[in-house]
């Protein structure tokens, strides 16, 4: 009787392991792809043509624009990690990707600390102020204001030449 009982236990254990292995892929979430992009830079991704909608988990970290032909333009906005979901017209998730936004990797970046204040410069070959997340608010605000004035045309027109 104990031989039959021992066989049943082994058979039950083998059946349990087989069942566990068979259902594990459906129970455990699949690892999402991971894409890395530098802050203030763009990257092109190719998505399946049937993608109708994209969703960014945290738009303060990354932004995305879907173009024709499944082309996605991904832009790093702030440091950190978020996710991107690509959905078809029926709302089914086609792609789940982790977006990792990292700091600027350029070799010309120079960071200067003045006590608790931080300033960033792009030095190639001469150093110029650089707008970088993490810089001191006053420094960052000054550069942002100057860039905004320049972009909007400087707020006025130049005097006419005589």
Residue pairs with C-beta under 8 A, 6 or more apart in sequence:
30 96
32 83
32 96
32 97
32 98
33 95
33 96
33 97
33 98
34 97
34 98
34 99
34 100
35 43
35 45
35 74
35 84
35 97
35 98
35 99
35 100
36 100
36 101
36 102
37 43
37 62
37 74
37 75
37 76
37 99
37 100
37 101
37 102
38 76
38 101
38 102
38 103
38 104
38 105
39 76
39 77
39 78
39 79
39 101
39 102
39 103
39 104
39 133
40 75
40 76
40 77
40 104
41 75
41 76
41 104
42 73
42 74
42 75
42 76
43 73
43 74
43 75
43 76
44 71
44 72
44 73
44 74
45 71
45 72
45 74
45 97
46 70
46 71
46 72
47 54
47 66
47 70
47 71
47 72
47 86
47 94
47 95
48 70
48 86
48 94
48 95
49 69
49 70
50 88
50 89
50 94
51 66
51 70
51 72
51 86
51 87
51 88
51 94
51 95
52 87
52 88
52 89
53 86
53 87
53 91
54 64
54 66
54 72
54 84
54 85
54 86
54 87
55 84
55 85
55 87
56 62
56 63
56 64
56 82
56 83
56 84
56 99
57 82
57 83
57 84
57 85
58 80
58 82
59 77
60 77
60 78
61 76
61 77
61 78
61 79
61 80
61 81
61 82
61 99
61 101
62 74
62 75
62 76
62 77
62 82
62 84
62 99
62 101
63 74
63 75
63 77
64 72
64 73
64 74
64 75
64 84
65 72
65 73
65 75
66 72
67 73
72 86
74 84
74 99
76 101
76 102
77 101
78 101
78 133
79 101
79 102
79 103
79 133
79 134
80 100
80 101
81 98
81 99
81 100
81 101
82 98
82 99
82 101
83 96
83 97
83 98
83 99
84 95
84 96
84 97
84 98
84 99
85 93
85 95
85 96
85 97
86 93
86 94
86 95
86 96
86 97
87 93
87 94
88 94
104 132
106 122
108 122
108 123
108 124
109 120
109 121
109 122
109 123
109 130
109 132
110 120
110 121
110 122
110 123
110 127
111 118
111 119
111 120
111 121
111 132
112 118
112 119
112 120
112 121
116 136
117 136
117 138
117 139
118 134
118 135
118 136
118 139
119 129
119 135
119 136
119 139
120 129
120 130
120 131
120 132
120 134
120 135
121 127
121 128
121 129
121 130
122 128
122 129
122 130
129 139
129 143
130 143
131 140
131 143
131 144
131 147
132 140
135 143
149 155
